Amino acid sequence: MSLLGFEDVMKADPAAMAKAAADWTAMAGKYQQIQHRLENEVLSVTGNQGLWLGYTAFTANQHVSFTRQQSIDAQTEAKAVASIITDAKNDFEAAQKKLKQAVTDAQADGMKVTGTGSVMFDVGALDPATRSAYHHEPDYQRERNEAAGQWAQKIKTALEEATAADQRAALQLRRAAKVGDMMNEFNGQAVGGGDEADGKRAAELASRIKDGKTLSPEELAELNNLMKANSGNPVYGQTLLNTLGAEGTLRLADELEVRLNERGGKLKGEYDELQTNLANTIAGATRDTSTKFYQDFRKGLQEAGVKNVDHHFGGNAAPIYGYQTLATLLQHGNAGYGAQFLNDLGADVIAAERKDNHWSSHQFNGPRPDLVHDPVDGVLKLMGQNPEAATQFLDPKGPGAEDRLKYLLRDREWPTTYTNTLFGPPMNDKGTHQAGLAAAIEAAATGDVPGEGSHNGGPHTPAQARVMQGVVDALDAGGKGSEVHDDLKMPIANALSDYVDDTHQILSQHHTNANHGGAWEESGEGHLGGTADHLIRVMRGVSDEPEAYATLYNAERAKAAEVLAAIPGDPQLGPELREGRAQNIGTVLGAYDMIRSDVILDEKDDRMEWADKTGEFASSMNGTVTGFIPEVGDVAGAFIDAGISGWVDDVKKEAQDAGNTENSNEHFAALTQSQVMASEWGHQNHLSTDETEVISQSLGTGHTNGHRNASIALGRNGQQ
């Protein structure tokens, strides 16, 4: 669309629009006066009151009655025009304010904004020294140019909003005035502006798409304009969705998905935008879950969610269920969904599948290549972008969530998709069937959106800790913790690395964890509990993925360095402050060594590849390891990388020996690294070799215990 001019928007006076709206409101009042005069002074004569009788009186009465109705219609039209102008004035004024603020902020950031809205860094405003530095520093120039581009985009966005408001008003005014109507009469059906009116107009246009009809490019642009401008407005959204109904909304969503993927379609961009706008409209309309609209819409979704909404292709041969279409649509939104809406939707979809699993297996759908076949995983994926919703949904103490993790991680039969081939049986799709669950677990346990959070060791809320504990308990039900779905391995490792303080305590069998059989709370913070064997088996389960093991190990070596750095160097202090802590460190590292050995023993032909990748990941993460312990001091920081190269070499050597348990004593990689760390500890504390050896031996003692305990937990019969 052609944007309004920058200067035009900057200098426009919205007060003129307010005056115009007032004038149209006054005009409606004048037409009302005409209506009253016709009723009181004319129709009383031409009507059936006996004052004027005959054919002429009848004809006059017909004409006056028509004029009276026109005065009523004129009032409706004038009020509608006033409402449209008022609504346009508010929208335009908001966009203008945003534009002016963007210009002010850009100028404060050292930018020059031209009369056309272009933005550039104002080099001329710099002092000579700074200007010289600017010309000789490419990074500085690049940073300033990028900033100018960002300010230019903000200005463009504001201009787009002002232009959209102008275009909406123009279309609405033409309809209100019945432009092009050959009868040339006032419009008694004119609709004014505002959220409800916009919702009704959008529903009128959207209903035609839902029913398989085609909008003109102009009408499609109008619908997108209405959707984009009002998607976050609950009144608009509720009006639109109420008019369409829950099933109608899902049929519209399915129709959009089909049209978006039509081969040779000319309006893909418009339908793609409409899909996003519809998803955002649902987000805005469902944010307040206490309304009657929400309760009715949710009930409608429960009914439509298990119905076949495919009225375009396939019929009953390959049904597309409403919840699948809804999950597909919601992936396209970018406005964020309310936590309670996602929780209600997730609970409803699970309840539906427990009653009758409609989506257990489906063929690849050509007209809908992006169809979310598994709506449970689809909703969980959305929760991965909303940690609050994910924690609420997966917290075992949350409403209705007592066995939810167990169901999802152990009991649920996860659906698979298949693709028909020209020859032979269908091919199973072994893709990412639990990616949504993986994202939701990581978000729920850490409070971070996967890929965006720091995962630096907490703290965690009690609910987050209950989720993490619930994951460990569910995965290790029946001692099967080492059986972890491929999609879950890296996300669970990420989440567990965020609990390194707790996992260190559990694996070291520290006394503080002895009285906690599960998640526990202290001073408002949540912690993991339980015995080490459950945790070891789950850590083993995720460690088939080299990066997952490296992530867990790097978190622990940061924690080990922190604990080691805190051991006082004074040899006069009691052994519980020195040897005991060192032994605890060794116990944890021994468990990690056994987990790694177990992987190498099981990987067989792939053990060398696993070892190479693990070493690569562990080495490449050196610069971020301290992130696991945000308050790590300089001393601990010096320990973290000590011995890592030797550790990598030992891992590869162990793989070369095929995990031979008879030779494992020679390749305790973590023990080797911890001994190097102990040597560095002695150096930092200015201790003799003999004094340092005490700590090194304690690490070794703990390592033997930890290695033995882990081997028992993993069913290796205590062999080393």
C-alpha positions in Angstrom: 0.0 0.0 0.0 1.1 3.5 -0.7 1.9 5.2 2.6 0.8 8.6 3.7 3.5 11.3 3.5 5.8 11.7 6.5 5.2 15.4 6.8 1.5 15.0 6.2 1.1 12.7 9.2 3.5 14.8 11.3 1.6 18.1 10.7 -1.9 16.8 10.5 -4.3 18.3 13.0 -6.6 15.6 14.5 -8.7 18.4 16.0 -10.1 19.1 12.5 -11.4 15.5 12.5 -13.0 16.0 15.9 -14.8 19.1 14.6 -16.0 17.2 11.5 -17.4 14.5 13.7 -19.2 17.1 15.9 -20.6 18.7 12.7 -22.0 15.4 11.5 -23.5 14.8 15.0 -25.1 18.2 14.8 -26.4 17.4 11.4 -28.1 14.3 12.7 -29.8 16.5 15.3 -31.1 18.9 12.5 -32.6 15.9 10.6 -34.2 14.8 13.8 -35.9 18.3 14.0 -37.1 17.9 10.5 -38.5 14.5 11.4 -40.4 15.9 14.4 -41.8 18.8 12.3 -43.0 16.4 9.6 -44.7 14.3 12.2 -46.2 17.1 14.3 -47.0 19.7 11.7 -47.5 18.0 8.3 -48.5 14.3 8.8 -51.1 15.5 11.3 -52.8 17.3 8.3 -52.2 14.8 5.5 -52.8 11.7 7.7 -56.1 10.2 8.7 -57.2 12.9 11.1 -60.1 14.2 9.1 -58.4 17.6 8.3 -57.7 16.8 4.6 -59.3 14.0 2.8 -59.3 12.6 -0.7 -56.8 11.3 -3.3 -54.7 14.4 -3.2 -54.4 14.1 0.6 -53.4 10.4 0.2 -50.7 11.2 -2.3 -49.3 14.0 -0.2 -49.3 11.8 2.8 -47.2 9.2 0.9 -44.7 11.7 -0.2 -44.4 13.3 3.3 -44.1 9.8 4.9 -41.2 9.0 2.5 -39.5 12.3 3.3 -40.0 11.5 7.0 -38.3 8.1 6.6 -35.5 9.8 4.7 -34.9 12.2 7.6 -34.7 9.2 9.9 -32.3 7.4 7.5 -30.3 10.6 7.3 -29.9 10.7 11.0 -28.6 7.1 11.0 -26.1 7.9 8.2 -25.0 11.1 9.9 -24.4 9.4 13.2 -22.5 6.6 11.4 -20.3 9.1 9.6 -19.6 10.9 12.9 -18.7 7.6 14.6 -16.4 6.6 11.7 -14.6 9.9 11.8 -14.3 9.7 15.6 -12.8 6.2 15.4 -10.5 7.2 12.6 -9.4 10.3 14.6 -8.5 8.1 17.6 -6.6 5.6 15.5 -4.8 8.3 13.4 -3.9 10.3 16.5 -2.4 7.2 18.2 -0.3 6.5 15.1 0.7 10.1 14.9 1.8 10.1 18.5 3.8 7.0 17.9 5.5 8.6 14.9 6.4 11.8 16.7 7.8 9.8 19.6 9.9 7.7 17.2 11.3 10.9 15.7 12.1 12.4 19.1 13.8 9.2 20.3 15.8 8.8 17.1 17.0 12.4 17.3 18.0 11.8 21.0 20.0 8.8 19.7 22.0 11.1 17.5 20.0 10.5 14.3 18.9 13.0 11.7 15.4 12.5 10.3 14.6 14.1 7.0 11.4 15.6 5.7 10.6 12.3 4.0 11.1 10.2 7.1 14.5 8.9 6.1 16.9 8.3 9.0 20.7 8.6 9.1 23.3 9.0 11.7 24.1 12.7 12.2 27.9 12.6 11.9 28.0 16.4 11.7 26.8 16.8 15.2 29.7 14.9 16.7 32.7 16.7 18.2 35.9 16.4 16.2 37.5 13.7 18.2 34.4 11.5 18.1 33.9 12.2 14.4 37.5 11.1 13.7 36.9 7.9 15.8 33.7 7.2 13.8 35.5 7.4 10.5 38.2 5.0 11.6 36.1 2.4 13.4 34.1 0.2 11.1 32.3 -1.5 14.0 31.1 1.9 15.3 29.9 2.8 11.8 28.1 -0.5 11.4 26.4 -0.1 14.8 25.2 3.4 14.1 23.9 2.4 10.6 22.0 -0.5 12.1 20.5 1.8 14.7 19.4 4.2 11.9 17.7 1.3 10.2 15.9 0.3 13.3 14.6 3.9 13.8 13.6 4.0 10.2 11.6 0.8 10.6 9.8 2.3 13.7 8.9 5.4 11.7 7.7 3.2 8.8 5.5 1.2 11.2 3.9 4.3 12.5 3.2 5.6 9.0 1.7 2.2 8.1 -0.7 2.4 11.0 -1.7 6.0 10.1 -2.3 4.9 6.5 -4.3 1.9 7.6 -6.5 4.1 9.7 -7.0 6.4 6.8 -7.9 3.6 4.4 -10.3 2.0 6.9 -12.1 5.3 7.4 -12.3 5.8 3.6 -13.9 2.4 3.0 -16.3 2.8 5.9 -17.4 6.3 4.8 -18.1 5.0 1.3 -20.2 2.2 2.6 -22.1 4.5 5.0 -22.8 7.0 2.3 -23.8 4.2 -0.2 -21.4 5.6 -2.8 -22.4 4.4 -6.2 -26.0 3.7 -5.2 -28.3 4.6 -8.1 -31.2 5.3 -5.8 -29.4 8.2 -4.3 -31.1 7.8 -0.9 -29.9 8.1 2.6 -28.5 4.9 4.2 -30.8 3.8 7.0 -28.6 0.7 7.5 -25.3 2.6 7.9 -22.9 1.2 10.4 -20.6 3.5 12.3 -17.0 2.9 13.4 -15.7 1.3 16.6 -14.6 -2.1 17.7 -18.0 -3.8 17.5 -18.7 -2.4 14.0 -15.3 -3.5 12.8 -15.9 -7.0 14.2 -19.2 -7.3 12.4 -17.7 -6.1 9.1 -14.8 -8.5 9.5 -17.2 -11.4 10.3 -19.2 -10.5 7.1 -16.1 -10.8 4.9 -14.6 -13.8 6.8 -17.8 -15.7 6.6 -17.6 -15.6 2.8 -14.1 -17.2 2.9 -15.3 -19.8 5.4 -18.1 -20.8 3.0 -15.6 -21.2 0.1 -16.3 -17.9 -1.6 -13.7 -15.6 -3.0 -13.1 -12.0 -1.9 -11.8 -9.4 -4.3 -8.3 -8.2 -3.6 -9.7 -5.0 -2.3 -12.0 -6.8 0.1 -9.2 -9.1 1.3 -7.0 -6.1 1.9 -9.9 -4.5 3.9 -10.3 -7.6 6.0 -6.6 -7.8 6.8 -6.7 -4.1 7.6 -9.5 -4.7 10.1 -7.9 -7.8 11.5 -4.4 -6.3 12.0 -5.7 -3.0 13.5 -8.0 -4.7 16.0 -6.6 -8.1 16.7 -5.6 -7.2 20.3 -9.0 -5.6 21.0 -11.3 -8.0 23.0 -14.5 -6.3 22.0 -13.7 -6.6 18.3 -12.4 -10.2 18.7 -15.4 -11.4 20.7 -17.8 -9.8 18.1 -16.0 -11.5 15.2 -15.7 -14.9 16.9 -19.2 -14.8 18.3 -20.6 -14.1 14.8 -18.5 -16.9 13.2 -19.0 -19.3 16.1 -16.3 -21.8 17.3 -16.9 -24.2 14.4 -17.1 -21.5 11.9 -13.8 -20.1 13.1 -12.2 -23.5 12.7 -13.7 -23.9 9.2 -12.3 -20.5 8.3 -8.9 -21.5 9.6 -8.9 -24.6 7.6 -10.0 -22.8 4.5 -7.1 -20.3 5.0 -4.6 -23.2 5.4 -5.8 -24.7 2.1 -5.8 -21.4 0.2 -2.3 -20.5 1.5 -0.9 -23.7 0.0 -2.8 -23.7 -3.3 -0.4 -24.2 -6.2 -0.1 -21.1 -8.2 -2.2 -19.1 -5.8 -1.9 -15.3 -6.4 -2.8 -14.1 -2.9 -0.5 -16.3 -0.7 0.9 -13.2 1.1 -2.6 -11.9 1.9 -3.8 -15.2 3.2 -0.7 -15.7 5.2 -1.2 -12.3 6.8 -4.9 -13.1 7.4 -3.9 -16.4 9.1 -1.6 -14.6 11.5 -4.2 -11.9 12.2 -6.9 -14.5 12.9 -4.6 -16.2 15.4 -3.8 -12.9 17.1 -7.5 -12.1 17.2 -8.1 -15.4 19.2 -5.3 -14.4 21.5 -6.8 -11.0 22.2 -10.4 -12.3 22.6 -9.5 -15.1 25.0 -7.1 -13.3 27.3 -9.9 -12.6 29.9 -11.2 -16.1 30.8 -13.8 -14.9 33.2 -16.2 -13.6 30.5 -19.4 -15.4 29.2 -17.9 -15.1 25.7 -14.9 -17.2 26.8 -17.0 -19.9 28.5 -19.2 -20.2 25.4 -16.3 -20.1 23.0 -14.5 -22.8 24.9 -17.5 -25.0 25.0 -17.9 -24.5 21.2 -14.3 -25.5 20.7 -14.8 -28.6 22.8 -17.6 -29.7 20.5 -16.0 -28.6 17.2 -12.5 -29.8 18.2 -13.5 -33.4 17.6 -15.5 -32.8 14.5 -14.3 -33.1 10.9 -13.9 -29.5 9.7 -12.7 -30.5 6.2 -15.5 -29.4 3.9 -13.1 -28.8 1.0 -11.0 -31.9 0.4 -11.3 -35.5 1.4 -14.6 -35.6 3.2 -14.8 -38.4 5.7 -12.0 -40.4 4.0 -9.3 -38.4 5.6 -10.9 -36.2 8.3 -9.3 -33.1 9.6 -10.4 -32.5 13.2 -11.1 -29.1 14.7 -8.3 -29.3 17.3 -5.8 -30.1 14.6 -6.9 -27.1 12.6 -6.9 -24.9 15.7 -3.4 -26.0 16.8 -2.2 -25.3 13.2 -3.7 -21.9 13.2 -2.3 -20.9 16.6 1.3 -21.7 15.5 1.0 -18.7 13.2 0.1 -16.1 15.9 2.7 -13.7 17.3 0.7 -11.8 19.9 1.2 -14.4 22.7 -1.7 -16.4 24.2 -2.9 -16.1 27.7 -1.7 -18.7 30.2 -5.1 -19.8 31.3 -6.3 -20.1 27.7 -3.4 -22.4 26.8 -4.0 -24.4 30.0 -7.7 -24.8 29.3 -7.0 -25.8 25.7 -4.4 -28.3 26.7 -6.7 -29.9 29.2 -9.5 -30.1 26.7 -7.5 -31.6 24.0 -6.1 -34.3 26.4 -9.6 -35.0 27.7 -10.8 -35.4 24.2 -8.1 -37.9 23.2 -8.5 -39.9 26.4 -12.1 -40.3 25.5 -11.5 -41.1 21.8 -8.1 -40.6 20.2 -9.0 -39.1 16.8 -5.4 -38.3 15.8 -3.6 -41.5 16.5 -2.3 -41.8 12.9 -2.8 -39.7 9.8 -1.6 -39.6 6.3 0.4 -36.7 5.1 -2.1 -34.1 3.8 -1.1 -32.5 0.5 -3.4 -29.5 0.6 -2.3 -28.8 4.2 1.4 -29.7 4.4 1.8 -27.7 7.7 -1.1 -29.4 9.4 -0.4 -30.1 13.1 -1.5 -33.8 13.3 -1.0 -34.0 17.0 -2.8 -31.1 18.7 -1.5 -32.1 22.2 2.0 -31.6 21.1 1.0 -28.5 19.2 -0.5 -26.8 22.3 2.6 -27.8 24.3 4.7 -26.2 21.7 2.8 -22.9 22.3 3.4 -23.3 26.0 7.1 -23.5 25.3 6.8 -19.9 24.4 4.9 -19.1 27.6 6.8 -20.5 30.6 4.1 -19.3 33.0 1.5 -21.4 31.1 3.9 -24.4 30.8 4.7 -24.4 34.5 1.0 -24.1 35.4 0.1 -27.0 33.1 2.8 -29.4 34.1 3.0 -28.7 37.8 1.9 -31.9 39.5 0.1 -29.9 42.1 -1.7 -27.7 39.5 -5.4 -28.1 38.9 -6.1 -31.4 37.2 -2.4 -32.0 36.6 -1.7 -34.8 39.1 -0.8 -37.4 36.5 -0.2 -35.2 33.5 3.6 -35.7 33.3 3.2 -39.4 33.8 0.6 -39.5 31.1 2.7 -37.5 28.6 6.1 -39.1 29.4 5.0 -42.7 30.0 1.4 -43.6 29.3 0.5 -41.7 26.2 0.6 -43.4 22.8 2.1 -40.7 20.7 0.7 -40.4 17.2 2.8 -41.0 14.1 2.2 -39.8 10.6 2.8 -41.8 7.5 3.2 -41.0 3.8 1.8 -43.2 1.0 4.2 -44.2 -1.6 3.6 -45.2 -5.2 5.0 -48.7 -4.5 5.1 -50.6 -1.3 3.7 -49.9 2.1 3.3 -46.5 3.7 6.5 -44.9 5.0 6.5 -43.9 8.7 7.6 -40.4 9.4 10.1 -40.6 12.3 10.2 -36.8 12.7 10.0 -34.7 15.8 6.8 -36.1 17.4 7.5 -34.8 20.9 9.1 -31.4 20.1 6.3 -29.5 21.8 6.5 -31.5 25.0 10.3 -31.0 25.0 9.8 -27.2 24.7 7.1 -27.1 27.4 9.2 -29.1 29.8 12.2 -26.9 29.4 10.2 -23.7 29.7 8.1 -25.0 32.7 11.1 -26.2 34.7 13.4 -23.2 34.1 11.0 -20.2 33.6 12.9 -19.5 30.3 11.8 -19.7 26.7 14.0 -22.4 25.1 16.8 -20.9 23.2 16.3 -17.5 25.0 17.0 -18.2 28.6 20.4 -18.2 30.3 19.9 -21.5 32.2 22.5 -20.3 34.8 21.5 -22.2 37.9 18.2 -20.7 39.1 16.8 -19.8 41.4 13.5 -21.6 40.8 10.0 -21.3 42.1 8.5 -24.3 44.0 6.2 -25.0 41.0 9.2 -25.1 38.6 11.1 -27.5 40.8 8.0 -29.7 41.1 7.9 -29.9 37.3 11.6 -30.8 37.1 11.2 -33.4 39.8 8.0 -34.7 38.2 9.9 -35.2 34.9 12.7 -37.2 36.6 10.1 -39.3 38.5 8.0 -40.0 35.5 10.9 -40.9 33.2 12.4 -43.2 35.8 9.1 -44.9 36.6 10.0 -48.6 36.9 13.7 -47.8 36.6 13.4 -46.9 33.0 14.9 -43.4 33.2 17.5 -44.3 30.6 14.7 -44.6 28.0 14.3 -41.0 26.8 12.8 -40.0 23.5 15.3 -38.3 21.2 13.3 -35.1 21.1 13.5 -34.8 24.9 17.2 -35.4 25.5 18.7 -32.0 24.8 15.8 -30.0 26.4 15.9 -32.1 29.6 19.7 -31.7 29.7 19.2 -27.9 29.4 16.7 -27.9 32.2 18.7 -30.2 34.5 21.8 -28.0 33.9 19.8 -25.1 35.4 19.4 -27.2 38.6 23.1 -27.9 39.0 23.1 -26.8 42.6 20.5 -29.4 43.4 21.9 -32.2 41.2 25.3 -31.7 42.8 23.8 -32.2 46.2 21.8 -35.2 45.2 24.7 -37.0 43.3 27.1 -36.3 46.2 24.6 -37.7 48.6 24.9 -34.6 50.7 23.2 -34.8 54.1 21.0 -31.7 53.3 19.0 -33.8 50.8 18.5 -36.8 53.0 15.1 -35.8 54.3 13.6 -34.8 51.0 12.1 -37.6 49.0 11.0 -35.2 46.3 10.8 -31.5 45.4 11.1 -29.3 48.4 10.9 -25.6 49.3 13.1 -23.3 51.4 12.8 -19.6 51.8 10.4 -19.5 48.9 12.7 -21.3 46.4 12.1 -24.7 45.0 14.7 -27.5 45.0 15.0 -31.1 43.7 15.2 -34.0 46.1 15.1 -37.8 46.0 17.8 -40.4 45.6 20.7 -40.3 43.2 19.7 -43.5 41.3 16.6 -41.9 39.7 18.6 -38.8 38.6 21.5 -40.9 37.3 19.3 -43.0 35.1 17.6 -40.0 33.6 20.9 -38.3 33.0 22.1 -41.5 31.3 18.9 -41.4 29.2 19.6 -38.0 27.8 23.4 -38.5 27.4 23.0 -40.6 24.3 23.0 -37.1 22.7 26.7 -35.9 23.0 25.7 -32.2 23.4 23.3 -33.1 26.2 26.0 -34.9 28.1 28.5 -32.1 27.5 25.9 -29.6 28.7 25.3 -31.5 32.0 29.0 -32.0 32.5 30.0 -28.4 31.9 27.4 -27.2 34.4 28.8 -29.7 37.0 32.5 -28.7 36.4 31.5 -25.1 37.0 29.8 -26.1 40.2 32.7 -28.3 41.2 35.1 -25.4 40.6 32.9 -23.2 42.8 32.8 -25.7 45.7 36.5 -26.4 45.4 37.3 -22.7 45.4 35.3 -22.4 48.7 37.4 -25.0 50.5 39.7 -23.1 52.8 43.4 -23.4 52.3 44.2 -23.4 56.0 45.3 -27.0 56.9 44.5 -26.4 60.6 40.8 -26.5 59.8 38.8 -29.7 60.4 38.6 -32.4 57.7 34.8 -31.8 57.3 35.6 -28.4 55.8 38.3 -29.8 53.5 38.4 -33.5 52.8 34.6 -33.9 53.1 33.8 -31.3 50.5 36.4 -32.6 48.2 35.1 -36.1 48.5 31.6 -34.8 47.6 33.0 -33.2 44.5 34.7 -36.5 43.6 31.5 -38.5 44.2 29.6 -36.4 41.7 32.3 -36.5 39.0 32.6 -40.3 39.5 28.9 -40.6 38.7 29.5 -38.5 35.5 32.4 -40.8 34.5 30.2 -43.9 34.9 27.4 -42.4 32.9 29.8 -41.6 30.1 31.3 -45.1 30.3 27.8 -46.6 30.1 27.1 -44.7 26.9 30.4 -45.8 25.4 29.7 -49.4 26.3 26.2 -49.2 24.6 27.1 -47.1 21.6 29.2 -49.8 20.0 29.9 -48.8 16.4 29.1 -45.1 17.2 31.2 -44.8 20.3 34.1 -42.9 18.6 31.7 -40.5 17.0 30.0 -39.9 20.3 33.3 -39.3 22.1 34.5 -36.9 19.4 31.3 -34.8 19.5 31.2 -34.8 23.3 34.8 -33.5 23.4 34.0 -30.9 20.8 30.9 -29.6 22.6 32.6 -29.5 26.0 35.6 -27.6 24.6 33.5 -25.2 22.6 31.4 -24.3 25.6 34.4 -23.2 27.7 33.6 -19.5 27.4 30.0 -20.0 28.7 30.6 -22.5 31.5 30.8 -19.8 34.1 27.3 -18.8 33.1 26.1 -21.8 35.1 27.4 -20.1 38.3 26.6 -16.4 37.8 28.5 -15.3 41.0 31.6 -17.4 40.3 34.7 -15.7 41.7 38.1 -15.3 40.1 39.5 -18.3 41.9 36.8 -20.6 40.8 37.0 -19.2 37.3 40.6 -20.2 37.1 39.7 -23.8 38.0 36.9 -24.3 35.5 39.1 -24.8 32.4 41.8 -26.6 34.3 42.4 -30.1 32.8 39.6 -29.8 30.2 41.9 -30.7 27.3 43.1 -33.8 29.2 39.5 -34.7 29.9 38.7 -34.6 26.2 41.7 -36.8 25.4 40.6 -39.3 28.1 37.1 -39.5 26.7 38.4 -40.4 23.3 40.9 -42.9 24.7 38.1 -44.6 26.6 36.1 -44.9 23.4 39.0 -46.3 21.6 39.2 -49.0 24.3 35.6 -49.7 23.6 34.6 -48.9 27.1 36.5 -51.9 28.5 35.7 -51.9 32.2 38.9 -53.6 33.0 40.8 -50.5 31.6 38.4 -47.9 32.9 40.6 -47.0 35.9 43.1 -45.7 33.5 40.5 -43.4 31.8 38.6 -41.8 34.6 38.4 -38.6 32.6 36.6 -36.5 35.3 39.0 -37.8 38.0 42.0 -36.7 35.9 40.5 -33.3 35.4 39.6 -32.9 39.1 43.2 -33.8 40.1 44.4 -31.0 37.8 41.9 -28.7 39.4 43.1 -29.8 42.9 46.7 -28.9 41.8 45.5 -25.4 40.8 43.6 -25.1 44.1 46.9 -25.8 46.0 48.7 -23.3 43.9 46.1 -20.6 44.5 46.3 -21.3 48.3 50.1 -21.4 48.3 50.1 -25.0 49.7 52.7 -27.7 49.5 52.4 -30.7 47.3 51.7 -32.9 50.4 48.9 -30.6 51.5 47.4 -30.5 48.1 47.6 -34.3 47.8 45.2 -34.6 50.8 42.5 -32.9 48.7 43.4 -34.9 45.6 43.1 -38.1 47.4 39.7 -37.1 48.8 38.6 -36.4 45.3 39.7 -39.9 44.3 37.9 -41.5 47.2 34.7 -39.8 46.4 35.2 -40.6 42.7 35.4 -44.3 43.4 32.2 -44.2 45.5 30.3 -42.2 43.0 31.4 -44.4 40.1 30.4 -47.5 42.0 27.0 -46.1 43.0 26.2 -45.0 39.5 27.3 -48.3 38.0 24.8 -50.1 40.3 22.0 -47.6 39.4 22.7 -48.3 35.7 22.7 -52.1 36.2 26.4 -52.6 35.7 26.6 -54.8 38.8 29.0 -52.4 40.5 31.8 -53.1 38.0 34.4 -50.4 37.4 
